[in-house]
Amino acid sequence: MTADEACLDAFQRELDYLYRSLRRLGTAPSEVDDLAQEVFLALRSSWPEYDQTRPLRPYLFGIAFRIAAAHHRKWRREVAFEVVEMPDTAPAPDDVLLAKQSRAVLLSALERIPLPRRAVLVMHDIDGTPVEEVAAALGIPRFTVYSRLRKARRELESAVRKLMNEARPQ
C-alpha cells in the first residue's frame, strides 16, 4: 500500500468523526464538505511527517481545528452578501384586471350622465376641486354645483348598478 493510499484509507475511516468535529467547531452544515476536503489535503501533505504509532483522531482534530479557525477568521473579515429579496411592488395581475374593469365600468357610467352634471362630478369628486373653484370655472352659482353634484352622484350610482347587472352572467 502506498503512502497516498494509506492516507486515504485512514481519512475515510475517520470521515464521520471529522464531520462531527467540524460541526462541533461551529462550521455551518453547508461548509462541512469543503472544509473536510481542505482537511484531507492538509493531512495528505503532512502524512510523511505523521507518526503512525500515535492515534490519528487527535492529529486529525488538530488539523480540523486550524482549518476551521482560519475559515472563521476569514468569514468574519468578509462582508456577507445576503440575498435580499426586494418586495414586488407591482400590482398583482388580478388587481390590474380588476382595476381595468372598474375603470371601464366607471367610464361607461360617466358617459350616461349629461355633460353639465358630469363636469361637476368629475371636477369635484374625481379631481378633488373645491366647490367654489368648480363654480368659478364653470361660471355657475355654488348652489347649482351642489345640486348638479347630488344629481350626478345618484345617476352615477344608478348607471354603475345597471352596468354591473348587465355584466353578470345569466
N, C-alpha and C positions, 0 to 999 in steps of 0.2 A: 504494500500500500504506500503510495507516495505521500509526501507531506501535505499537499493540497487536498488529497482525498481524506487523509486523517483529520485535517482541519474541518472539512465539510461534514464529515461524519459526526465529529464531536459537536459541531454547531447545530446540526439537525436534531441530535439527541436532546439538546438544551433549548430548543427553539420555544417551546411552551413556557419554560422558566423565563426566558429572555422577554417574551411578550408581556408576561405578568409583571416582570421587573420594570419594564419601560412604562407600563400603565401606572404602577405604584410610584414611579418617579415623576408622575404628572404629565406624561405625554398624552396628547389628545388621541383618541382612537383612530382618527383619520391619518395620523402621522406615524403610528407604530410601525407599519410595514417599511416605510422609508428609513426610519432610524434603525430598525433591525438589519436592514441591508448595510447601512453605514457601520454597524457593529461588526457584521461579518467581514467587511472589507478591512476594518482595523484589526480584527482577530487574525485574518489571513496574513496581513503584513507583519504582524508581531508573532506569528506562530513559531518561527525558528527560535525565538528567544524564550518562549514559554516553557517552563519546567513541567513536563508531563507527569512527574511524580506527585505533583500537588493537585488538589481538586480544581476542576475547570470553572465551577459556578462562581466562586469569589473573583476569579480573574475576569470572567465574562461580565460580572456585575460591575467591576471597576471600569471596564471599557464602556459599558452601557451608561454608567453614571456620568462619565466625562462627556460622552456624546450627547446625552440628554441635557446636561448642564450647558454645553455650548449651544445647543439648539434653543434652550430657554433664553439665554443671553441674547442670541440673535433675534429671537422672536420679540423680546422686549424693546430692542432698538428699532425694529421695523415699524413703520406706520401701517397699521392694519387697514386694509381696504375691505370694507364690508359691502355687501351687495345691498345697495339702497334701492328699495322699491319705491318708485315715485307713484303716488296715487294717480289713478286715471281720472283726470278732471273732465274729460269729455262725457257728455251725457250718454246714458245707455241707449242702445238702439230703440228699445221700447219707448223711452221717454221722448226721443226725437220724433218717432212716428206719432205718438200721442200729441205732442206739441204741434206738429204739422197738421194733424187732423183738426185739432182745436182751432188753430189759426184759420183753416179753410172754413170751418163752421161759422166762426165769428165774422169773417169777411162776407160770406153769403148772407148772414143775418143782417149785417150792416147795409147791404145792398137793398134790403126790403124796407128800410127806414127812409122816409122822404128826406131829401137833401138838407133843408133848413134845420131839422131836428138832428140829423146825422152829424152835421158840422158841429153843433153844440156838444153832442155826446163825445165825439172824437176829441175835440179840443179840451174839454173838461175832464172826462173820465179816463181817456187813454193817454193824452199828452200831459195832463196834470195842470192845465192852465186855470188860474183862479177865475171865478165867475165875472168879476169886474173887468178883467182883461178880455174875456170872451165877448162880453157885451160891447166893449170898446172896439174890438177887432171886427165884429160883425155889424156894428152900428145899430144895435137893438138895445132896448131897455133891460136892465138887470133882471127884473121880474119875468120878462119874456124868456130870458135864458133859463131861469128856474123852471118855468112852465114847459118849455121845449125839452129840457133835460129830463124832467119827470116823465113826460110822454115818450121820449126816445128810449128811456130805460125799460118802460113797460113793453114797448114794441120790440126791443131787442130781446127781452126775456121770452116773449111770445114767439118770435122768429126762431130763436135757438131751440126752444122746446119743439116747435114744428119740424125743424130740420133733423133733430135727434130722433123724433118719431118716424120720420121718413127713412132714416138711415138704418133703423132696426130691421133685422131680418124677420120676415113674416113666418 
